[in-house]
Amino acid sequence: MSSKYRPQIFGWFGDLDKGPYSVPLHDRRLSYANNNYCAFIRKIPSDQVFYLCIYIIAVILLCSAVVILSILTYLCDPILETNMFLAALSGVILCFIAMYFVIPEIYHNLFSHRGSPIIFNRKTSKVYVNESDFFNFKFLRHPVVFLQPKKRRIKEYDWDDLHGVIIHNMSRNALSSTVLMVCQPGTHQVIDHIMLDPARAGAGSTFVWGWINSFMVYYKSANIDDGEYKSDQEAEFKAHRIDGQGWPEWMVEAFNATSLEELAEIKQRHNITQ
């Protein structure tokens, strides 16, 4: 069995259904919720520091391996020591390929501040993302992207076009993540990906997905005071997670839009044509 979403994402483990869930949320990732919207962070500071250190160590080791293997390649006679030469050359190429994937992760952890929240408005069915470009799972990037670590993706999505899947990290730790597949309206054709809930163990990987689905349909299990900030602490939440992070003014207003008509008025007032 495979995912119904195409192209299928690497590490796919299962598709997730939409609808209300009875599972309560016991999680630090819910930062804030009120009757209009909720905000989940995707980066907990301790995780960010841990993965940053891991990837920096990986780059140091890869650079050392490139130097050693390059010297070995240079010293080998490609005719008399063909096998050793090819092995060393292959090692150099593999190290460069590995760095191509590791370097974006370093930038991502360095420049994704304040948890990189994702916002879900249940009255307009809109989802708002403002994040590092390296969240988007586009493996084939132009090398110049590495020189733009602060490049951001600031977008509005329709909730109906986002579909959850579980992926796993192929390790013995059995960690899994929830990814939102962004599909063309009314189809299963994937055009983008959004990381929703990274690095979870076992069944815990579906708690965030379940809570958001319950929130979007006003189901009782989604208690809006479960988060880091209570529903009457919106100013404190925005000061901590939103201010100074490059969110457009119209989008911050749109968090609390109570209808599509009100959202259209906000966009018109700010000359937003999308």
N, C-alpha and C positions, 0 to 999 in steps of 0.2 A: 504493500500500500504506500502511496506517496501523497504529497500535498496537492490540493486542488488548485493552488495558486502557482502560476507560471510566469517567469522561470522559478523553479524551486530553489529555496535558499540553502546554502551549504550547512550541514549539521541538522537539518530538519528532523524533528522528533514527532510532531503532531500538530494538527490544526485545532484552534480553539473556537468554540461556539459562542455567539453573542446571546445575551439575555440575562435575567436576574439570577444571582447566586446567593445562597444562604450562608456562605462562609464569611465570618466577621474578619476585619482587618486588624492584625497585630503587627504593625510595620512602621519603620521610621521613614519610609519614603513618601508618605502622604504629608505634605507640608501644610496645606491649607485647603479648606472647603467652605463654601457658603451655599445658599440656596440656588445660586446661578452656576458656579463653576468650582472645579477642584484642581489642585496642582500637585503633581507628583515629581519628586526629584529623581534623577537617574544616577547621580554621583554623590555618594556619602564620602566625606573628607578622608576617613581612614582607608577606604577602598581606593580612593584616588591616589593617596600617597603610596600605598602598597604596590599598586600596579605600575605607578610611575617608576618606583625603584626597580621593580622586576624588569621593565622594558629598558631602562637605562643599563642595567647589568647585562641584558641580552645584547644591546648594541656594543658595549665594551667587548664582550666575548666574541661577537661576530667580527668586529674590526680587527681584533687580535688574530682571529682565524684567517681573515683575508690577508693580513700581512705575512703570516707564517706560510700559508699556502701559496701566496704569490712568490715568495722567496724560493720555495720548493719548486714551483713551476719554472722559475728562471734558471735554477741550478740543474734541473733535469735535462738530459739529452732526449728530445722528443723521438729520436730514432732508436737509441739503445735502451731507453727506459720508458717505453711507450705507455705501459700500464700505470706506472707511478705518475707520469706526466698528465695522463688523462684524468686520473683520480684527483690530483691536485687542482687541475683546471676546473673540473666539475665542482669541486668543493668551493672554489672561489665564486663560481656562478651561483651556486645554491645560497651562499652567504649574502650575496647582493640581493637575491630574490627575497630572502628572509628579512633583510633590512628594509626592503620596499614596503613590507607589511608592518614592521615594528616601529619605524620612524613616525608614521601617522598616529600611532597609539601614544607615543611620547607627547607629541604636540597636543593631542586630544586631552590628555590628563593635565598638561600644563596650563592650557588656556580655557578649559571648561570650568568656570567658577560658579560658586553658589548653588551647586547641585544640578544645574541645567534643567530647570523644571519644564514639564510639559503640561499644558492647560487644556481642560475639557469643559466646554460650556454645554450644559444639557438643555438649555432653552433654545439655543440656536443650532445645536448639533454640530458645533465647530470645534476644531482642535488646533491649538497654537503651539508652534515649536520655534525656539530660538536657540541654536546650538552650534557647536563646532562642526565644520564641514566634514570632519572625519567620522561622524556618527553614521554616515549614510551608506556604508557597506559597498561603496563603489571601488572595487579593487583595482581596476585599470585606470589609474589617474595619470595625468601628464606630470612629469617630474617637477615642473614649476610650482605645482600645488604644495610641494614640501616647503617652499619659500613663503607661503602664505598661511601661517599657522592660525591667524586670527580671522580668516575667512569664515563667514557664518552663513547658516541656512535659517532664514526667518520666513516662515510660511504659515498659511492658514489651510487646514484640510477639512473635508467633510467626514464626520464620524462614520457615515454609511460606507465610505470608501476605504476605511481602515479595518484590517482583519488580523487577528492575533494568531501567531504560531509559536510553538516551543522549539528551540534549538538547543543542542547540547555541545559541550566542549570536548567531547571525545576522550576525556581523561578518566582515571579511576576514581576521581572525586565525585563524579556524576553530577556536576554542576550544570544547570540549564538556565536559559534566558528566554524572556518573552519579547518577541519582535513584532512590530506592527507592519504588515504588508500593505503598502499604499497601492491600490488597484485603480485602473481606469473605471469610471462610473458604470455600474451594472455588469462588470465583467470580473474574471479572475486573473486578468493580465496585470502583473505587478510592474509598477513604474518607479517605485522607490521603497526604501525601508526606513523604519524609525525604531531605534532601540527603546523599549519601554521599561523593562525590568531586567537588568543584567545579573548574572552570577548568583543563581539560587540553588539550594540543595533540595532535591526531591519535590514533594508536593507543594512546597512553599512557593514554587515558581508561578502558580496560578492565582495566588491570593490577590495580587494587585489587579490583574486582569478581571477577576470576579468582582472586586469592589467597584472598579470603574464602570463595569457593565450595569451593576445594580444602581449606581449613582445616576447613570444616564437615563434610567427608566424609573427613577424615584422609588426604588425598592427599599424596604425598611432596614435591610442589613447594612446599608451605606449610611452610617452615622456621620454627619458633617463635622462633628466635634472630635473625631478620632485622630486628627492630625497634629502636627507640631504646633500649630496655632489654632485657637478656637475660632469659631465662625465670626465672632465680633472683633477679631484682631487682624482685620485685613490690612490696616495701615502698617502694622508691625511686619506682617508677612511680606508686603511689597517692599518695604525698606530693606529687608534682609535678602530676599531672593530676586527681586525684579529691578529695583533702582540701580542705575549705572551699568546695566548689562546689555544695553543696546536694543531693548524692546521698543518698537515704534509706539508713539503716543496713541495712535488710533487703535492699535492692537490691545494695549492695556485697557482702554475704554471698552473694547469689545469683550473683554473677559466677562463683564457684568451685563452685556446686552441681554434683554429679556425676550427678544423676538427678532425674526429676520428683518422686519421693518425697521426696528431700532438699529440693528447692525448696518443696514443700508444707509440710514441717516448718518451714522458715525463715519462711514466710508466716504459719503458724499461731502461731509463737512471737512474731511481731511484730504479730499481730492484723490482718493484711492480708486483706481480703475479696475483692479483685478476682480 
